[in-house]
Amino acid sequence: MSRLIAPRRLSLAVSATLLVAAASWGATALAQPATEVASTASGYQLPPEALQAIVDAPRPPRLLLSPKRDLVAFLQTPALPGIDEVAQPELKLGGIRINPKTYSASRASYVTDIWLKPVEGGAEQRIAGLPEPLSLASLSWSPDQRHIAFSQVDVRAGEVQLWVVDVATRQARRLLAQPLNAVVGNGFEWMPDGQALLVRLRPQGQGAAPQDDGIPAGPNVQETGAGGTVQQLRTYQDLLRSEQDARVFAHYMTSQLARVALDGTVSPIGAPGLTTSATASPDGRHVLRQQIDRPFSYQVPYSRFPRRIEVVGLDGAVQHTVARLPLVEGLPVGNDAVPTGVRSVAWRSDAPATLVWAEAQDGGDPAREAEVRDVVYAQAAPFRTPPTALAQLSMRYAGTQWGNGELALLTEYWWKTRRIREWRLHPDGAAAPALVREGSYEDRYADPGMAVTAPDDNGNSRLLIAADGQSIYRIGDGASEEGDRPFLDRQNLADGSTERLFHSQAPVYEAPVAVLDAQATRVLTTRESPTEPANTLLRRLDAADAAPVALTAFAHPTPQLRDVHKELVRFKRKDGVDLSGTLYLPPGYDARRDGPLPLLMWAYPGEFKSADAASQVTDSPYRFNAVGYWGPQAFLAMGYAVFADVSMPIIGEGDAEPNDTYIEQLVASAEAAVDEVVRRGVADRRRIAIGGHSYGAFMTGNLLAHSRLFAAGIARSGAYNRTLTPFGFQAEERNYWQAQETYLRMSPFNYAGQIKDPILLIHGEEDNNSGTFPMQSERMFAAIKGLGGNARLVMLPNESHGYRARESILHMLYETNAWLDRYVKHRPAEDAAR
C-alpha cells in the first residue's frame, strides 16, 4: 500500500510492509497431498509457488510530501534482502545494534530509487547524479524546499555519506567527504535557514575500535544497596556485559557535532562526545544537545544512562545546562511511573528559542497520592530567568502541539484508567488552560482525531490554524459500528463547534493524509477498495463537483487474488462482550457448493478497562484485500479460509486486573470465534488452526494448553514463561512477586503437559524484543518434547523479532504450510475423535 508520509523527514530504519499476493482458489486445492515435515531436512526450503509469488510481489513506493506541499518525493525500496546481507556482522551494545563497518544502525532497509512529481499533476521528475547503487537510509527536505538531503550507506567504502539534491536542477551531489556517524538517529538535520545542516560526523583521526584480547581484566561486578526503594526493571536485550563492551560502545557512539554549509564548509561545534541527539532552535542560534556519561549500566539500554542536557552555541560554548540526569536502573511499580527530573525536553516550535519540558511532582511514583503529577515548564533564551510553569497536570504529560503564542494543544494521560485530556494553551498570554477533550483513549468511537500540523518557514511542525485564528483541523479514523470511515474536521476551540469537511463514503475507504492549505480547500487522500490498492488523490473541498485528481495509479500487486472475499464479522462472547474479526475466503469459493474449508485463525490479545471499548470495531469492510507474507492471508492461496484480527479482549473494569482472568476470557473469545465460523458453514471444528506472532504466539500456547478447540497452532517469536519477565510484560504492570498466581497461570510453559495438539514454534535466533528471548521457544519446545507432546522448533539464523531475509521468509512459509497441510487440511479422521 502506498503511504504518504507527512513532511518533511523520512527515516528508513524498518523495512516497509509489502502488499503481496498468492495463487487463486481452485477446485483441486483440498485434493493436494499432504506435505510431510521432514525433521531431518537441512538448509532453507521453498514453499509452493503460490506462496513464493506472495513474497516476491512488487511493492509500491512510499511518498514524502514537500514543505510547501506542492511536490512529492517517491521512494522505492527493493525486494527482501538475501540472507547474505542480513548475516553481515553487527554489534549488540547498550540496547542497540550497530553495523561496525559503516558506523550506522544495522538491519536497515534502504531506498534504491527516488524521483519527484508535482502534486497538481505532471510528469515524473528524475534526479541525475545519484550514487550507484543507491542505498538511501534517510531523507529530509530543506525548510525552503530548495534542496533534499539524504544519507547514502556505502558498504564497500564502509561509511555513511551525506548527499544533497538541488530541487530546481534535480542534480544530486555528495556534500562532504567526511562520513557521518549514524549509530543513533539519522546523523543530520537541516538548519532552519535551509543554508546548512547540523550533522554528527565520525571524528577525524578516531582510529579503530578497541580490540578484545580475550583475556579478562577481572570479574564483572554489580551491586545493589540494602533497604533501597522498590523499582521495576523490564527485561532488555543487547545490553553491555563487560568493560570491554563499554569501551567499544563508547567508540561507536562518539561523534563530532558540526554545521555543514551547502558549499561543504565544515564548522565543528564543540569537541567530540557521546551525543545521542542534537536539535537546532527555530532561530538557528542554539543547539539542544544531549550526551551520555559514565557510569554505563549492564541492566538497561543507553537511553537510561546518565545524561547531560545542554544548550550550546554554534561555536560549541555551553550556554545553559538544562539538567544532569543520573543513571535510571528502575522505576516505581506501574506503567504510569516515570523518572524524576527533566524529561521530554524540546524546543517550542513556534518561538525563537524556548525550551519546554516536564517534571514529575510525585517522585515519578503513580502509587503516591498527589494532586499535581507533572508540571510543564518553559524557559526562553538567554536562560537567565527562572522557568515558568505552563501547566500543572493531574496526569502524565504526553506532549504539546504548538501553533502560535495564543494557541497550542497539550495532552496528558493516565495509563491505569486509560484517561486522556487535551488542553488549549495560550503560551504567551495570561489566559488559563481550557479543557478541549476528556475521555478514554480506548474509546475509538469518540476519538476526535489528531490535530493537523504543517511545517513553517523554518521547517518546524506547527498546528495548521484556520483564518479565524481559533480553529484547527483534525484527521481521524472515524471508527463506528459499521467500521472505520476516516474524516477531516474543522474544530473551533473558542466555542467547541465542529464542522465535517470530508467523510469517507462506502463502498471505498478514503483517508485524508495531508491538508494543503490553511483554508483546507485542497487535501490529499488515499483511496482504496477491496479490489483496488490504495492510491493518492488530490481533492478540492471548495468545489463539490470537482473530480479528484489521481497522483498515483498503482496496479493490484496480486491480481490472482483480486476476487478474495472479505467480510467484517461481528459476534458475541458468552459473557455478552461484542467481538469482531475479518473473514477472508478464497476467490470463487461458495460455502453451499464447496462446503467447509480448513481455516487459519490469527489474533493478538489486547487489554481493556471497559467492555464497551473492547467491543468496538477496529477495521473497515472497504479496505484493500492486502495479501502479504507476514500475516495469515497468504494461506488463502493454499485453499484455507482465514479469520484475521479476531478480537481477544482481556477486560478488567474498575479495580479488577484484566490478567487475573486472562485464561477464562481468552478461551471464551476463542470459543465464540470458532462457533461463528462453524455457524457460517465456512469451517468445521476439526480443521481450525490458531496462530499469532509475539503476544499472539503466547496466546496460541495458552489456547492449546487450556482448550481443545484447535487442530494445531503456529506460534512465532513468543514468550511462554512469564517468570522470565518478572517485572511486567505487555500491559501487565504488577511484578511477579505482587501477582505470582497470575504470572504462573498465564504461563503456558507451566501447562506444557496439557498441550495435546501439535504446535509449530518459530523464532529468530537474534530476537531483540523485550521479553521474547529465543530461549523462550527453546525451553517451551523442550518441555513439550519431554512430556511427550507434538511440537516442532524452527530457529531462524540472524533474524530478530521480525524476519527480514528472503530465505527466512520463504522458509517460514514452507514450515507453516507443511504444518497446516499435515495437521489441519489433511487431518486424519481418528485425530478428531477426542
C-alpha positions in Angstrom: 0.0 0.0 0.0 1.3 3.4 -0.8 1.7 5.6 2.2 2.0 9.4 2.2 4.4 10.5 4.9 3.8 13.9 6.3 6.5 16.5 5.6 9.4 16.6 5.9 11.7 13.9 7.2 11.9 10.2 6.4 13.9 7.6 8.3 14.1 4.1 6.9 15.1 2.1 10.0 12.5 -0.7 9.4 11.5 -2.5 6.2 8.3 -1.3 4.7 5.2 -3.6 4.8 4.6 -5.3 1.4 1.3 -5.9 -0.3 1.8 -9.3 -1.7 -0.1 -12.0 -3.4 -0.9 -15.7 -3.8 -2.4 -18.0 -6.3 -6.2 -18.1 -6.8 -8.6 -20.6 -5.3 -9.0 -23.8 -7.3 -11.4 -26.8 -7.0 -8.5 -29.1 -6.5 -6.9 -27.2 -3.6 -8.2 -29.7 -1.0 -7.1 -32.7 -3.0 -3.4 -31.8 -2.8 -1.4 -34.4 -1.0 -0.1 -33.5 2.5 3.4 -32.1 2.7 5.5 -34.1 5.1 7.6 -32.1 7.6 11.0 -33.8 7.5 12.6 -33.4 10.9 16.0 -34.1 9.4 15.7 -31.6 6.4 18.6 -29.2 6.3 19.0 -25.9 4.5 16.4 -23.3 3.6 13.3 -24.8 2.0 10.9 -23.2 -0.5 7.1 -23.2 -0.1 4.8 -23.9 -3.0 5.0 -21.4 -5.9 1.7 -19.7 -4.9 3.4 -18.6 -1.6 6.6 -17.7 -3.3 4.6 -15.3 -5.6 3.4 -13.5 -2.5 6.9 -13.0 -1.2 8.1 -11.7 -4.5 5.2 -9.5 -5.4 6.0 -5.9 -6.3 5.8 -3.2 -3.6 4.7 0.4 -4.3 6.9 3.3 -3.5 6.4 5.5 -0.4 5.6 9.2 -0.7 7.1 12.1 1.1 5.4 15.5 0.8 7.5 18.7 0.4 7.3 21.6 3.0 5.3 23.8 0.6 3.1 20.8 -0.1 3.3 21.1 -3.9 5.9 18.3 -4.6 6.1 14.7 -3.6 9.2 12.5 -3.4 8.6 8.9 -4.4 10.9 6.4 -2.6 11.3 2.9 -3.9 12.6 0.1 -1.7 13.7 -3.2 -3.2 12.6 -6.7 -2.6 13.6 -8.6 0.5 17.3 -8.7 1.2 19.1 -12.0 1.0 20.5 -13.9 4.0 24.0 -12.9 2.9 23.1 -9.3 3.6 21.2 -10.0 6.8 24.0 -12.1 8.1 26.6 -9.2 8.0 28.4 -8.7 11.3 26.8 -6.5 13.8 27.4 -5.3 17.4 24.8 -5.6 20.1 25.6 -2.9 22.7 23.7 -0.7 25.0 20.3 -1.9 23.7 21.1 -1.1 20.1 22.5 -2.9 17.1 25.4 -1.4 15.2 26.9 -2.0 11.8 30.6 -1.8 12.8 31.8 -1.2 9.3 29.6 1.8 8.4 29.0 3.3 11.9 25.3 3.1 11.4 22.3 1.2 12.8 22.2 -2.3 11.4 19.2 -4.1 10.0 18.0 -1.1 8.0 16.3 -1.3 4.6 17.4 1.2 2.0 15.7 3.1 -0.8 17.1 2.2 -4.2 15.3 4.8 -6.3 13.9 8.3 -5.8 12.0 10.7 -8.1 9.8 13.8 -7.8 6.3 14.6 -9.0 4.1 17.8 -8.7 1.1 17.4 -6.5 -1.1 19.3 -9.1 -0.2 16.8 -11.8 2.6 16.5 -14.4 5.3 14.2 -15.4 7.7 12.4 -13.1 11.0 14.3 -12.5 14.1 12.1 -12.4 17.2 13.1 -10.4 20.6 13.0 -12.0 23.9 12.2 -10.3 22.6 9.8 -7.7 25.1 7.4 -6.3 25.2 3.9 -7.8 24.0 1.7 -6.4 21.7 3.9 -4.3 21.3 2.9 -0.7 19.4 5.8 0.8 18.9 5.4 4.5 17.2 8.7 5.5 16.0 11.8 3.7 14.9 15.3 4.6 13.6 18.3 2.6 15.2 21.6 3.4 12.8 24.1 5.0 12.8 26.3 1.9 12.3 23.3 -0.3 15.3 24.2 -2.5 17.2 21.0 -1.5 16.8 17.5 -0.3 19.5 15.9 1.9 19.9 12.2 2.2 22.3 9.7 3.7 23.9 7.1 1.5 25.2 3.9 3.1 28.2 2.7 1.1 29.0 -0.7 2.5 32.0 -1.1 0.2 33.6 2.1 1.4 32.5 1.4 5.0 30.8 4.8 5.6 27.6 6.8 5.6 27.8 9.7 3.2 25.9 13.0 3.2 24.4 14.0 -0.2 22.2 16.8 -1.3 19.8 17.3 -4.3 19.2 20.7 -5.9 15.5 20.5 -6.5 15.4 23.2 -9.3 18.1 21.4 -11.4 17.3 17.9 -10.0 21.0 17.2 -9.6 22.5 15.2 -6.7 26.0 15.6 -5.3 28.0 14.4 -2.3 28.2 17.3 0.1 31.4 16.4 2.1 34.0 13.7 2.2 33.9 13.1 6.0 31.4 10.3 6.8 28.5 10.6 9.2 28.0 8.8 12.4 24.5 7.3 12.2 24.6 4.8 15.0 21.8 6.7 16.7 19.4 8.7 14.6 19.9 9.9 11.0 23.2 11.8 11.6 21.9 15.0 10.1 19.1 17.6 10.1 18.5 20.9 8.4 19.3 24.2 10.0 16.2 26.5 10.0 17.5 28.8 7.2 18.0 25.9 4.8 21.5 27.0 4.0 23.3 24.4 6.2 22.9 21.2 8.0 23.5 20.2 11.6 25.4 16.9 11.4 27.1 14.3 13.5 30.4 13.2 11.9 32.8 10.4 12.6 35.7 12.2 14.3 38.8 12.7 12.3 41.7 10.6 13.5 39.5 8.5 15.7 41.2 5.2 15.0 40.0 1.7 15.2 37.6 0.3 17.8 39.2 -1.2 20.9 40.2 -4.8 20.4 39.5 -7.5 22.9 42.5 -9.8 23.5 40.2 -12.4 25.1 41.9 -12.1 28.5 39.5 -10.8 31.1 40.8 -8.0 33.4 38.6 -9.3 36.2 35.1 -10.2 37.1 32.2 -8.1 36.1 30.6 -7.0 39.3 27.2 -5.4 40.1 25.8 -4.4 43.4 22.5 -3.1 44.9 22.1 -1.4 48.3 20.1 -2.9 51.1 16.9 -1.1 52.1 16.6 0.7 48.8 13.3 1.7 47.1 11.4 -0.8 45.1 12.0 -0.3 41.4 10.9 -2.3 38.5 13.1 -3.2 35.5 11.8 -4.7 32.4 13.8 -7.3 30.5 16.0 -5.8 27.8 18.2 -7.4 25.2 21.6 -6.4 23.7 22.9 -4.9 26.9 26.5 -4.2 27.8 28.2 -7.1 29.6 31.7 -6.1 30.4 34.1 -3.1 30.4 35.3 -4.2 27.0 31.8 -3.8 25.7 31.6 -0.4 27.3 34.8 0.8 25.6 33.6 -0.5 22.2 30.2 1.1 22.7 31.8 4.5 23.6 33.9 4.3 20.5 30.9 3.8 18.1 28.8 6.4 19.9 31.4 9.1 19.7 30.6 11.8 17.1 31.7 15.3 16.2 28.8 17.8 16.1 29.2 20.3 13.2 27.4 22.8 11.0 28.0 22.0 7.3 27.1 24.7 4.7 25.8 23.9 1.3 29.3 24.6 -0.2 30.7 21.8 2.0 32.3 24.1 4.6 32.5 22.2 8.0 32.3 24.2 11.2 32.8 22.0 14.3 30.6 22.6 17.3 32.5 21.7 20.4 34.6 18.6 20.9 33.7 15.0 20.0 31.4 13.4 22.6 28.8 10.7 23.2 26.0 12.7 21.6 22.6 11.0 21.4 20.6 13.9 20.0 21.2 17.5 18.7 18.5 19.9 17.5 18.8 23.5 16.4 16.5 26.1 17.9 13.9 27.6 15.5 16.0 30.8 15.2 19.1 28.7 14.3 21.3 30.3 17.1 21.3 27.5 19.6 21.6 23.7 19.7 19.9 21.5 22.3 22.4 18.7 22.8 22.1 15.5 24.9 25.1 13.4 25.7 25.5 10.3 27.8 28.1 9.9 30.6 29.6 7.2 32.7 28.8 5.1 34.6 27.2 2.9 32.0 24.9 0.0 33.0 24.7 -3.7 32.4 21.0 -3.6 33.3 19.4 -1.0 31.0 19.9 0.4 27.4 21.8 3.6 26.7 18.6 5.7 26.9 18.7 5.2 30.7 22.4 6.0 31.1 23.4 9.3 32.9 22.8 12.3 30.6 23.8 15.9 30.2 21.2 18.1 28.6 22.8 21.4 27.4 22.2 24.3 25.2 25.3 25.2 23.2 26.1 27.9 20.7 27.2 27.3 17.2 30.7 27.9 18.5 30.4 25.0 20.8 30.3 27.0 24.0 27.8 25.8 26.6 25.2 28.5 27.1 23.0 26.7 29.5 22.9 23.4 31.4 19.3 22.2 31.4 19.9 19.1 33.5 22.3 16.4 34.6 20.3 13.2 34.9 21.5 10.2 36.8 21.5 6.5 35.7 18.0 5.1 35.8 18.1 1.3 36.5 14.5 1.0 37.5 11.2 2.8 38.1 8.5 2.6 40.7 5.9 0.0 40.1 3.3 0.8 37.5 3.0 1.8 33.8 2.5 5.4 34.9 5.9 5.5 36.6 8.4 8.0 35.1 11.9 9.1 36.1 12.3 12.1 38.2 13.8 15.3 36.9 13.7 16.8 33.4 12.0 14.7 30.7 10.5 15.3 27.2 12.6 18.4 26.7 12.3 20.0 23.3 12.2 23.4 21.6 8.9 25.2 21.4 8.5 25.1 17.6 6.7 28.5 17.3 9.1 30.5 19.4 12.7 31.6 18.5 14.5 29.7 21.3 12.3 28.5 24.2 12.7 25.1 25.9 9.7 23.2 27.2 9.9 20.1 29.4 8.0 18.2 32.1 9.0 17.2 35.6 7.2 14.7 37.9 5.9 16.1 41.2 5.1 12.8 42.7 8.6 11.3 42.6 7.5 9.5 39.4 5.5 7.1 41.6 1.9 6.5 40.5 1.1 4.9 43.9 1.9 8.2 45.7 -1.1 10.5 46.3 -0.6 13.8 44.5 -3.0 16.4 43.1 -0.3 17.5 40.7 1.6 14.7 38.9 3.5 16.7 36.3 4.4 20.3 35.8 5.2 21.6 32.3 7.9 24.3 32.3 9.1 26.7 29.7 12.3 28.8 29.6 13.5 31.2 26.9 17.0 32.2 25.8 19.3 33.5 27.1 18.1 31.2 30.0 18.9 33.8 32.8 15.4 34.0 34.2 13.8 31.1 36.1 11.5 28.8 34.1 7.8 29.5 34.2 5.0 26.9 34.6 2.9 26.4 31.6 0.6 23.8 33.1 0.0 21.8 36.2 -1.3 18.3 35.4 -3.0 15.7 37.4 -1.8 13.0 34.9 1.3 12.4 32.9 2.4 14.8 30.2 2.2 13.4 26.7 3.4 16.3 24.6 2.3 19.7 23.1 1.5 20.7 19.5 2.4 24.3 19.0 0.6 26.8 16.9 1.4 30.4 18.0 1.5 32.5 21.1 -2.2 32.2 21.6 -2.9 28.6 20.7 -1.3 25.3 21.5 -2.7 21.8 22.3 -1.3 20.0 25.4 -2.2 16.3 26.1 -2.0 14.4 29.4 -2.9 10.8 30.0 -3.1 8.2 32.8 -2.5 4.6 31.7 -4.1 2.9 34.7 -7.5 4.4 33.9 -6.9 4.9 30.2 -7.9 8.5 30.6 -6.8 11.3 28.3 -7.2 15.1 28.5 -6.4 17.7 25.9 -5.9 21.4 26.8 -5.8 24.6 24.8 -2.9 26.7 26.0 -2.2 30.4 25.5 1.6 30.1 25.7 2.3 33.9 25.6 -0.9 35.1 27.2 -2.4 35.2 30.7 -5.4 33.0 29.9 -5.7 29.8 31.9 -5.6 26.4 30.0 -9.0 25.4 28.7 -10.2 21.8 28.5 -10.8 20.7 24.9 -11.3 17.0 25.4 -11.6 14.4 28.2 -12.3 10.7 27.9 -10.9 7.3 27.4 -8.2 6.8 24.8 -9.6 3.2 24.4 -12.8 4.7 23.1 -12.2 4.8 19.3 -15.8 5.8 18.6 -15.4 9.0 20.5 -11.9 9.9 19.2 -12.0 13.4 17.7 -8.9 12.7 15.6 -5.4 14.0 15.6 -4.7 17.7 15.1 -3.3 18.5 11.7 0.2 20.1 11.5 2.3 21.6 8.8 5.9 22.8 8.5 6.5 26.5 9.0 9.1 28.5 7.1 11.8 27.1 9.4 10.7 23.5 8.8 9.2 23.1 12.3 5.9 21.3 12.8 3.1 23.6 13.9 -0.7 23.4 14.1 -2.5 24.3 11.0 -4.7 27.2 12.1 -7.7 28.5 10.1 -8.0 32.2 9.1 -10.3 32.9 12.2 -7.3 32.2 14.4 -9.4 29.9 16.6 -10.0 26.8 14.5 -7.8 23.8 13.9 -8.2 20.7 11.7 -8.4 17.1 12.8 -8.0 13.9 10.9 -9.4 10.7 12.4 -10.2 7.1 11.7 -14.0 7.6 12.1 -14.5 4.4 14.0 -18.1 3.2 14.2 -20.1 0.0 14.4 -20.0 -0.2 10.6 -16.2 0.1 10.6 -13.8 2.9 10.1 -14.8 5.9 7.9 -11.9 8.4 8.0 -12.8 12.1 8.2 -11.4 15.6 8.2 -13.0 18.1 10.6 -12.6 21.8 11.4 -12.9 22.5 15.1 -13.4 25.9 16.7 -11.6 25.9 20.0 -13.3 29.0 21.2 -16.9 27.6 21.1 -16.2 23.9 20.7 -18.2 23.6 17.4 -17.1 21.1 14.8 -17.7 21.1 11.0 -17.1 18.0 9.0 -15.3 18.8 5.8 -14.7 15.3 4.5 -16.0 11.8 5.3 -15.2 8.5 3.6 -18.1 7.0 1.8 -18.9 3.4 1.0 -18.0 1.4 -1.0 -14.5 2.7 -0.7 -12.1 3.5 2.1 -10.7 7.0 1.7 -8.4 8.6 4.3 -7.2 12.2 4.4 -3.4 12.3 4.8 -2.4 15.9 4.3 -4.2 19.3 4.2 -2.5 21.5 1.6 -3.6 25.0 2.6 -4.8 26.8 5.7 -8.4 27.0 4.4 -8.5 23.3 3.8 -9.7 23.7 0.2 -7.3 21.1 -1.1 -6.4 17.8 0.6 -4.5 14.7 -0.3 -6.2 11.4 0.4 -5.5 7.7 -0.2 -8.4 5.8 -1.6 -8.8 2.0 -1.8 -11.5 -0.7 -2.1 -11.5 -4.4 -1.5 -10.2 -5.0 -5.1 -8.1 -1.8 -5.7 -5.0 -0.9 -3.8 -4.5 2.5 -2.1 -3.7 5.3 -4.4 -3.2 9.0 -3.6 -5.7 11.6 -4.8 -5.8 15.4 -4.8 -9.3 16.6 -3.7 -10.8 20.1 -3.9 -13.2 20.5 -1.0 -14.2 24.0 -2.1 -15.7 22.7 -5.3 -18.2 19.9 -4.6 -18.4 18.9 -8.3 -14.7 18.8 -8.9 -13.4 15.3 -9.6 -10.4 14.1 -7.6 -7.1 14.1 -9.5 -5.1 10.9 -9.2 -1.5 11.4 -8.1 -0.7 7.7 -8.3 -2.1 4.7 -10.2 -0.5 1.6 -8.6 -1.7 -1.7 -10.0 -3.0 -4.6 -8.0 0.1 -6.3 -6.7 -1.6 -9.7 -6.6 -4.2 -9.9 -9.4 -4.6 -13.6 -9.0 -6.2 -12.9 -5.6 -8.3 -9.9 -6.7 -11.5 -11.7 -6.0 -10.8 -12.7 -2.5 -14.0 -12.3 -0.4 -13.6 -10.2 2.7 -16.2 -9.6 5.4 -16.2 -7.8 8.7 -17.8 -10.3 11.1 -19.4 -9.4 14.4 -20.3 -11.9 17.1 -20.7 -12.2 20.9 -18.8 -13.9 23.7 -20.8 -15.8 26.2 -20.5 -13.0 28.7 -22.1 -10.6 26.3 -18.9 -8.8 25.1 -19.1 -8.0 21.4 -16.3 -9.4 19.3 -15.2 -8.9 15.7 -12.8 -10.2 13.1 -12.2 -10.1 9.4 -13.1 -13.2 7.5 -11.3 -13.9 4.2 -12.4 -16.6 1.7 -10.5 -17.7 -1.4 -11.7 -16.4 -4.8 -14.5 -18.4 -6.3 -15.4 -20.2 -3.1 -19.0 -20.8 -2.2 -19.9 -22.3 1.1 -23.1 -24.0 0.0 -21.4 -25.5 -3.1 -17.9 -26.3 -1.7 -18.6 -27.0 1.9 -16.4 -26.1 4.9 -12.7 -25.2 4.4 -9.7 -25.7 6.6 -9.3 -22.4 8.5 -6.4 -20.4 9.9 -7.4 -18.1 12.8 -4.9 -15.3 13.7 -5.1 -12.9 16.7 -3.3 -10.7 19.1 -4.9 -10.2 22.6 -5.4 -6.7 24.0 -6.2 -5.4 27.5 -9.1 -3.1 28.1 -10.6 -1.3 31.1 -14.1 -1.4 29.7 -16.2 -3.9 27.9 -17.7 -1.1 25.7 -14.2 -0.2 24.4 -13.3 -3.9 23.9 -16.4 -4.4 21.8 -15.6 -1.7 19.3 -15.0 -2.5 15.7 -11.4 -1.8 14.5 -11.4 -2.3 10.8 -13.3 -1.4 7.6 -15.0 -3.8 5.1 -13.9 -1.4 2.3 -10.2 -1.6 2.8 -8.0 -3.3 0.2 -7.7 -7.0 0.5 -4.0 -6.9 1.1 -2.4 -10.4 1.0 1.1 -10.4 2.4 3.6 -12.9 3.6 3.7 -11.8 7.2 0.0 -12.3 8.2 -2.2 -15.3 7.7 -3.8 -14.1 4.4 -1.1 -15.8 2.3 -2.8 -19.1 3.0 -5.8 -18.1 1.0 -3.6 -19.2 -1.9 -3.4 -22.7 -0.4 -7.2 -23.2 -0.1 -7.7 -22.0 3.5 -10.2 -19.7 4.9 -8.6 -17.0 7.1 -10.1 -15.4 10.1 -7.8 -12.5 10.9 -7.6 -9.8 13.6 -10.0 -11.7 15.7 -10.9 -9.9 18.9 -9.3 -11.4 22.0 -10.0 -8.7 24.6 -8.9 -9.2 28.2 -11.1 -6.8 30.3 -10.6 -5.6 33.8 -13.2 -3.0 34.7 -12.8 -0.7 37.8 -10.2 -2.1 40.2 -10.1 -5.5 38.6 -6.9 -6.5 36.9 -7.5 -7.9 33.4 -4.9 -10.6 33.5 -6.4 -12.2 36.7 -9.0 -13.8 34.4 -6.8 -14.0 31.3 -7.3 -17.7 30.6 -11.0 -17.6 31.1 -11.6 -14.6 28.8 -9.1 -15.9 26.2 -10.8 -19.3 25.9 -14.2 -17.7 25.9 -13.3 -15.4 23.0 -11.8 -18.3 21.0 -14.9 -20.5 21.6 -17.1 -17.7 20.3 -14.9 -17.2 17.2 -14.9 -20.9 16.4 -18.7 -21.1 16.9 -19.1 -18.2 14.5 -17.1 -19.6 11.6 -18.7 -23.0 12.0 -22.2 -21.4 12.1 -21.4 -19.7 8.8 -20.5 -23.0 7.2 -17.1 -21.9 6.1 -15.2 -24.1 8.6 -15.6 -27.4 10.5 -14.4 -27.7 14.1 -11.8 -30.4 13.4 -9.9 -28.4 10.9 -9.2 -25.0 12.5 -5.7 -23.8 13.4 -4.8 -20.9 15.7 -1.7 -18.7 15.2 0.0 -15.5 16.1 3.2 -13.6 16.4 4.8 -12.3 19.7 2.0 -11.9 22.2 -0.2 -13.7 19.6 2.2 -16.7 20.0 1.8 -16.5 23.7 -1.9 -16.6 23.2 -1.5 -19.6 20.9 0.4 -21.6 23.5 -2.3 -20.8 26.1 -5.2 -21.8 23.9 -3.6 -25.1 23.1 -2.8 -25.7 26.8 -6.3 -24.8 28.1 -8.6 -25.9 25.3 -9.1 -28.5 22.6 -10.6 -26.0 20.2 -7.9 -26.2 17.5 -6.3 -28.9 15.4 -2.9 -27.2 15.5 -1.0 -24.0 16.4 1.5 -21.7 14.8 3.5 -19.7 17.4 6.1 -17.2 16.1 8.6 -15.4 18.3 6.6 -15.7 21.5 7.2 -15.8 25.3 5.8 -18.7 27.2 7.3 -18.5 30.7 6.3 -15.2 32.4 8.7 -15.8 35.3 11.4 -14.8 32.8 9.7 -11.4 32.5 9.2 -10.8 36.3 8.9 -7.0 36.3 5.9 -6.8 34.0 5.1 -7.7 30.4 2.8 -6.3 27.7 0.2 -4.3 29.7 0.8 -6.1 33.0 2.3 -3.6 35.4 2.5 -5.7 38.5 5.7 -7.6 39.1 5.9 -11.4 39.7 6.1 -11.1 43.4 2.9 -9.0 43.5 0.9 -11.3 41.3 2.6 -14.7 41.4 -0.6 -16.7 40.8 -1.4 -14.6 37.7 2.2 -14.9 36.3 2.2 -18.7 36.8 -1.3 -19.3 35.5 -0.7 -17.2 32.4 2.5 -19.1 31.5 1.7 -21.9 29.0 5.1 -23.4 29.9 3.6 -24.4 33.2 0.9 -26.4 31.4 3.1 -27.9 28.6 1.9 -31.4 29.5 -1.7 -30.3 28.7 -0.8 -29.3 25.1 -2.2 -32.3 23.2 -2.4 -30.7 19.7 0.6 -30.1 17.5 2.3 -26.7 17.8 4.9 -25.2 15.5 7.3 -22.9 17.2 9.3 -20.4 15.0 11.8 -17.9 16.5 14.6 -15.6 15.3 17.9 -16.6 16.8 18.8 -12.9 17.4 15.5 -11.7 18.8 16.0 -8.3 20.4 12.4 -7.7 21.6 12.0 -7.2 25.3 10.9 -10.5 26.9 10.8 -12.7 23.8 14.3 -14.2 24.3 15.0 -17.1 21.9 15.3 -19.3 24.9 11.5 -18.9 25.4 10.8 -21.1 22.4 13.7 -23.4 23.1 12.5 -24.1 26.6 8.9 -24.5 25.6 9.9 -27.0 22.9 12.0 -28.9 25.4 9.1 -29.1 27.8 6.6 -30.3 25.3 9.1 -32.8 23.9 10.0 -34.1 27.4 6.3 -34.5 28.3 5.5 -36.5 25.1 3.8 -33.7 23.1 3.9 -32.9 19.4 6.0 -29.9 18.5 8.5 -28.6 16.0 11.0 -25.9 16.7 12.4 -23.7 13.9 15.2 -21.2 14.8 15.9 -18.8 12.0 19.6 -17.7 11.9 20.4 -14.0 12.1 16.8 -13.0 12.4 15.4 -10.7 15.0 11.8 -10.3 16.3 10.7 -9.6 12.8 12.2 -11.7 10.0 13.9 -9.9 7.1 15.8 -12.3 4.8 14.0 -13.6 1.8 15.3 -17.1 2.6 13.9 -16.8 6.1 10.5 -15.6 5.0 10.2 -18.4 2.4 11.3 -21.0 4.9 8.8 -19.6 7.5 6.0 -20.1 4.9 7.3 -23.5 4.0 7.2 -24.7 7.6 3.8 -23.2 8.2 2.3 -24.6 5.1 3.7 -28.1 5.8 2.4 -28.0 9.4 -1.1 -26.8 8.3 -1.2 -29.3 5.5 -0.3 -32.2 7.7 -2.3 -31.4 10.8 -5.2 -29.3 9.6 -6.1 -29.6 5.9 -5.4 -33.4 5.8 -6.0 -34.2 9.4 -6.6 -37.9 9.9 -10.2 -38.7 11.0 -9.0 -40.5 14.1 -7.4 -37.3 15.3 -10.9 -35.8 15.6 -12.1 -38.4 18.0 -11.2 -36.8 21.3 
